[in-house]
Amino acid sequence: MGDQAVRTAHSDVLLASAGERGVLCDFYGEAAADTYRDLVEDGDGTSEAQAFAARVHPVSAPVLELAAGVGRLSFPFLEFGWELTALELSATVVAAFRERLAKEPADVRDRCTVVQADMSAFSLGKTFGTVVISSGSINELDEYDRSRVYAAVREHLDPGGKFLLSLELGKPGEPEPMERRQELTGRSGRRHALHVKVVPSEEIQEITIYPADETADPFVVCTHRRRLVPSDRTVRELVRAGFDVISQTPFASSEAGREDMLLVEAVTPAVR
């Protein structure tokens, strides 16, 4: 049993071995809530949030964050004093965000609005000075739905507003391995295995997350497929959607890391 989830080649092997203990679910689904929160909830997005902040100041209008997740960037944004609307599709993830927000001081809670909605089809009835989307999120969508995101963003930008995207940069001269496995420790201390397989013909990654303890019961196998969209393709799509891309700035997603991300700043031609 499990919620709607893709089957990966690796998940099939794991589920066959686990037998009746096996549960297949999407990483963002209800059945994967414990795994998701164990691995994601404490993620540190401070460096990435600071890269965004350098392009937002001075804050003159509310900020809309698309695909906010459990707030890896949202909570640093709130620490900057921003008025933020955090939009997220998954009900499970929205619940985790709201639980986390409830623990914050009243002044922080008052500056944050949480909306459950599809980033490729939303209408909020207001506009924003800045719309941001974090690394990897735009790659959840196919080309058609990405075009819908760009159209929705244009409808929700104030005159003079900015659309900011962080995109992943590949390692120069180092192609990504076709398949890799690593172990991760969650906030609970539990160990999880992460298996990633690249399918070049489809430009996707197959992601499988499962307990490192092979005897776990239930043995929850979480899967997800993520598109591999080169940053230059996203930039071309923005231009076709009617944006002017006015800057592309590499930055490091961690304090001690290399420049592995690209911050793209786009505006509509009328406000250039």
N, C-alpha and C positions, 0 to 999 in steps of 0.2 A: 504494500500500500504506500501511498505518498501523494503529494499534490502534483500539479502539472510540472513536469521536469523532462529535460532532454536526457536521453540515454547516451552516455559516452562509451567508447570501447572499454575504458578502464572500469567504469561503473558496472558494466555487465559482468566482468571478471569478479569484482568484489561481491556483487549480489549473489552470484552463483555460489561463491564460497560461504557466504553468511547464511544462506538458506532462509529459514523463517525469521531470523533475527534482522534481516535486511529491510531497510526503509529507504526508498528513493524519493528525493524531493529537490525542488529548486532552491538554490542557496538563499533566495530572497523570499521564500514561501514560509507559511506558518509552521510547517513541520521542521524547518531548519532554524527556527527562532533562537534556540539555545546555542547552536553552533555559531550563528551569525553574531549574536551578542558577545559570545566568548572571544571571537576573533576580531571583531570590528569596532566595538563600542568605544574602546579606549584609544583608537587610532589617533596619532598626532599629526594634525595638518597645519601646525603653526607656520612652518616655512612657506608652504604654499599660500596660506592665507595672507602672509606678509607680502608676497609677490603681488597678489591681487590688490592689497591695500595701497601699494605704491601707485596704482593707477586709479584709485577711487578718490583719494583725498583731493580737495576737501569734500567731506560728505555733505551734499546739499539736498539729497532726496533719498527715499527708502531704496533698499537693495533687494532684488529678487534672486534667490539662489535656486537653480534647477537641480533636480536629482540630489537633494541635500543629504540623503542617507540618514545616519543617526547623529549627524552634526559634526563630523570630523573637521570641517571648515566653519560650519555655522557658529560654533561656540567661540572660536577665536574671533570671528567677525563681530559677535556680540560684545566680546571683551574690548574691541576697538570703539564701542559706543554706537555701532550702526543700528538703525531700524531695519529689521530683516524680515522678509517673508521667505520661509523655507518650504519648497514644494517637493513632494516625494510621492511616488506612485504606490509603493508597497504598503499595505495596511500594517503588516508586521513591523516594518521599519519605522513607520510613522508612530506606532505605539511606543517603540523603544525611544524615539526622539522625545516624545511628550513626557515619558517617565523621567528622562534625563533633564528636560527643561524644568519639570516640576521641582527639582532639587535646587534650582538657581534662585538667587534673590529676586524679590518682586520687581525691581527696576529692570532686570534682565528679561524676565518673563513678559513684562509689558512691552518690550521692544521687539518681540518675536511672535510672528504669526505662522502657524504650521498649517499647510494645506495639502490634502491628499488629492493628487491630480496627475494626469499624464503630461509629461513635459512636451510631447508632440501635439497635444490637443487641449489647451487650457485657455480659460478666459476669466480673468480675475476682476474685471471692472475697474481697474486702476492702472496707472503707469508708474514707472520706476526710473530713477536716475541711472542705475546700473543693473544689468542682468549678468550673472556669473554662472558658469558651469565648470565643474572640476574635472580633473584628469580621468579619463576612461569613461566618463558618463555618456558622452556623445557617441562613443563606440558601441553602446548598447543597442543602437538603432540602425536600421538599414538606410539606404540613400533617400528613399521616399520620406521616411519619418524624420530624418535629419532635416530635409527641406521644410517640413511642417514645423519643426522647432524654430528654424530661422524666421519663418513667417510669423509665428506666435510671438517671438522676441521683438520683432519690429513693431507689432501692435501694442506691446507693453512698455516700450521705451519712451521716456520723456523727450521732448526736443532737446538735442544736445546730449542725450544719454549715450552710454557705452555698453557694448556687449563684450564681455571678457571671457575667454576660454583658456584653460590650461590643457595642453596636449602633450602626450608622451613623445619623447625623442628616442630613437634607437641608438644603441651604442655604436659609435663610429668604428667601422672595420670589424665589428663583432656581431654577426648574424645571430639571432635568437636560436637556441637549440630547439630542435623539433619536439623534444620530449624531456621533461624534467620532473623530479620529485624532491620535496623537502618537507621537514617537519616543523610545525609551529606550536608554540605554547600559548594557550588562551589565558585570559585574565583569571580563570578559575584554577589554573595550573594544569589543566588537562592538555594532553598532547594530541595534535591533529596532523594528518598527512595531507599535503597538497600535491596533486598531480596535474600537470599542465601539458597539453599536447597541441602543437600547432598543425593546422591543416591548411597548407599554402594554397591549394587549389580553390578553397572556399574563403580564404582570408579570414579565418577564425581561429580562436583558441578554445579548446575544450578544457574546462576546469572541473576537477573532481576533488572534493574535500571529504574526508572520512576519518574515523578515529584511528590513531596510531596503534591503539590496543585492539588487536584482532579479535579479542574475546568479548568486546563491548556488546551489550544487549539492552536496548536495540542498537543495531549497527547502522547508524544514519549516514547515508551516502548522499552528499549534496552535489549537484551539478549545475553548470552554467556554461553558456556559449557566449563568447565576446568577440566582436569584430575587430580586425586589425586594420584600422584606417590610417594611412600615413598623414602626418600633419599638413603636408603641402596640399593634399587632396581636400582636406577640410577648409583650408584657406581659399582654394579655388571655388568650393561650394559657397562660401560666404560671399564672395564677389558675385557669383551668379545670382545669389539671393538678394542682391541690391545693397550690400554693405561695402564700405571702404575699409580695408584693413590698413590701419595707420601705423601699427608697430607689431613686431614679432621679437620677443625678448627671451632668450634662454635663461633658465634659472635652475637652481638645485632644489629638489623636493625635500632634502634633509640638510641639516646644518653642516655636516661634514662630507656631504656627497658631491659628486660631479654634477654638471649642468645636464640634467636628464629630462627636463621639462621645457616647454615653450609656452610663454604667455602671449596670446594673440589678443590684440585690442582692435575692435571694429566699431565703426559708427555709420550712420546713414549719410549719404553724400551731401544732403542739405545742411548738415551741421559740421562739415569738415573745417 
